[in-house]
Amino acid sequence: MDLLTKLAAVAAAAAMMLSGTLKEAAPQHDTDGTLFLVNRQQMVSPAFVPKGLREAQVPGQVRQLREDAAAALEEMYAACKEETKAQLTSVSGYRSYSRQNALYRAKLQRVNGSVAKAQEYVAPPGASEHHLGLAMDVGQQSKAALTNAFADTTGGIWMRENCWRFGFILRYGEEWEEVTGYKYEPWHFRFVGKELAKEIHDANVPFETWLAEYRVRVMKKMLEEDTP
C-alpha cells in the first residue's frame, strides 16, 4: 500500500473522531500548533493573526514571532554567539497578509509580471510561513543577508547543524525544490518545537514529506488504541 493510499484510509477513520483528537491526527490543520502546514496548496486566511506575538529580544529588523518561537530564537542566537562568536541577526519574522501581499506585488513588478519567477522565492499572500509567526529569515551581522552566501558563513553553518537543538528546521533545502516549490533558502528557518525538530533534521527530508509520514504514524497508533 503506497503512502497516499495509507493516508486516505487513516484520514477516513480519523474523520469520525472528536475534534480534539483530530488536532492530534491532523496537526497540519491546527493553526495554534507548531506543525501547521502552509504553502501554495494550503493557505492561511487573510484575517488570521497568530496568538501571542511579541518582539524577540535579538539584534535585527523584523523581530516579531509567536511567543514560543521568539523565546527559542533568543536562546538560539545566544548559543551561537557563545559557541562561535558569530552574531546572528533577524531579517524578517512575522508578516501580516497585507505585508506579504505588498512584497509579492513588488516582486511581480521586478520580474515583469511573471508569476512563476516571482513565486520561486516570494510566496503569494496567505501562502507564507512568515504569516504563522513561526518563521525567521536569519542573517549574520556584517554579512550579506538573504543570499546563498549565508550558507557558508560561520552563522549559517552553525544554524544548519544546530538549529534543531532549539526547535527550528531549515525549511527550504537545496535538494527539495521540487517538493517545496521554492528555491534554496539557507536563511529561512521554521519553528516546529524542540520535541520534533531533531527528528525532522535527522530525516533530512522536506517538511511536507516528513509531515505526511508523521500523520500516518500518529493515526495508525490512534486506530490501534481505539481497536478493542
Residue pairs with C-beta under 8 A, 6 or more apart in sequence:
1 9
3 212
3 213
3 216
6 216
7 212
7 215
7 216
10 25
10 215
10 216
10 219
10 220
10 223
11 26
11 219
13 219
13 223
14 21
14 22
14 25
14 26
14 219
14 222
15 22
17 25
17 222
21 222
22 29
23 29
23 30
23 33
24 218
24 222
25 215
25 218
25 219
25 222
26 215
27 33
27 35
27 36
27 211
27 214
27 215
27 218
28 35
28 36
28 37
28 42
28 211
28 215
29 36
29 37
30 36
31 44
31 48
31 50
31 132
32 51
34 68
34 134
34 167
34 191
34 192
34 193
34 196
35 192
35 196
35 211
35 214
36 132
36 134
37 207
37 208
37 211
38 44
38 126
38 127
38 128
38 129
38 131
38 132
39 123
39 127
39 180
39 181
39 208
40 119
40 123
40 124
40 127
40 181
43 124
43 126
43 127
44 97
44 126
44 127
44 131
44 132
45 126
46 97
46 125
46 126
47 97
48 97
48 131
49 96
50 66
50 94
50 131
50 132
50 133
50 134
51 66
52 66
52 67
52 68
53 64
53 65
53 66
53 67
53 94
53 133
54 64
54 65
54 67
54 70
55 63
55 64
55 70
56 63
56 64
56 65
56 69
56 70
56 73
56 74
56 90
56 93
56 136
57 63
57 70
57 74
58 73
58 74
58 77
58 88
58 89
58 90
59 77
59 87
59 88
59 89
59 90
59 141
60 89
60 90
60 91
60 139
61 89
61 90
61 91
61 92
62 90
62 91
62 92
62 93
62 94
62 95
63 70
63 90
63 93
64 70
64 93
64 94
64 133
65 73
65 93
65 94
65 133
65 134
65 136
65 191
66 94
66 132
66 133
66 134
66 191
68 167
68 191
68 193
69 133
69 134
69 136
69 167
69 191
72 166
72 167
72 168
72 191
72 194
73 90
73 136
73 166
73 168
73 191
75 166
76 88
76 159
76 162
76 163
76 165
76 166
76 168
77 87
77 88
79 162
79 165
79 166
80 86
80 87
80 88
80 155
80 158
80 159
80 162
81 87
81 88
83 158
83 162
84 154
84 155
84 158
85 154
86 140
86 141
86 153
86 154
86 155
86 158
87 140
87 141
87 155
88 138
88 139
88 140
88 141
88 155
88 159
89 138
89 139
89 140
89 141
89 145
90 136
90 137
90 138
90 139
91 136
91 137
91 138
91 139
91 145
91 146
91 187
92 130
92 136
92 137
93 130
93 133
93 135
93 136
93 137
94 130
94 131
94 133
95 103
95 128
95 130
95 131
96 131
97 125
97 126
97 131
98 125
100 123
100 124
100 125
100 126
100 128
100 130
100 131
101 124
101 125
103 122
104 118
104 122
104 123
104 124
104 125
107 118
107 121
107 122
108 114
108 115
108 118
111 117
111 118
119 181
119 182
120 182
120 183
121 182
121 183
121 185
123 129
123 182
128 135
129 135
129 171
129 188
129 190
130 137
134 190
134 191
134 192
135 171
135 188
135 189
135 190
135 191
136 168
136 188
136 189
136 191
137 145
137 146
137 185
137 187
137 188
137 189
138 150
138 155
138 159
138 187
138 188
138 189
139 145
139 146
139 150
139 155
139 187
140 150
140 153
140 154
140 155
140 156
143 149
143 150
143 153
143 155
144 150
145 187
146 187
147 187
148 184
148 186
150 156
150 186
150 187
151 157
151 160
151 186
156 186
156 187
159 168
159 170
159 189
160 170
160 186
163 169
163 170
163 189
163 197
163 201
164 197
164 198
164 200
164 201
164 202
165 194
165 197
165 198
166 194
166 197
167 191
167 192
167 193
167 194
167 195
167 197
168 189
168 190
168 191
168 192
168 197
169 189
169 190
169 192
169 197
169 200
169 201
169 207
170 186
170 188
170 189
170 201
171 180
171 185
171 188
171 189
171 190
171 207
172 180
172 182
172 183
172 184
172 185
172 188
173 180
173 184
173 204
173 206
174 184
174 186
176 205
176 206
177 183
177 184
179 206
179 208
179 209
180 206
180 207
180 208
190 207
192 200
192 207
196 214
199 210
200 207
200 210
203 209
203 210
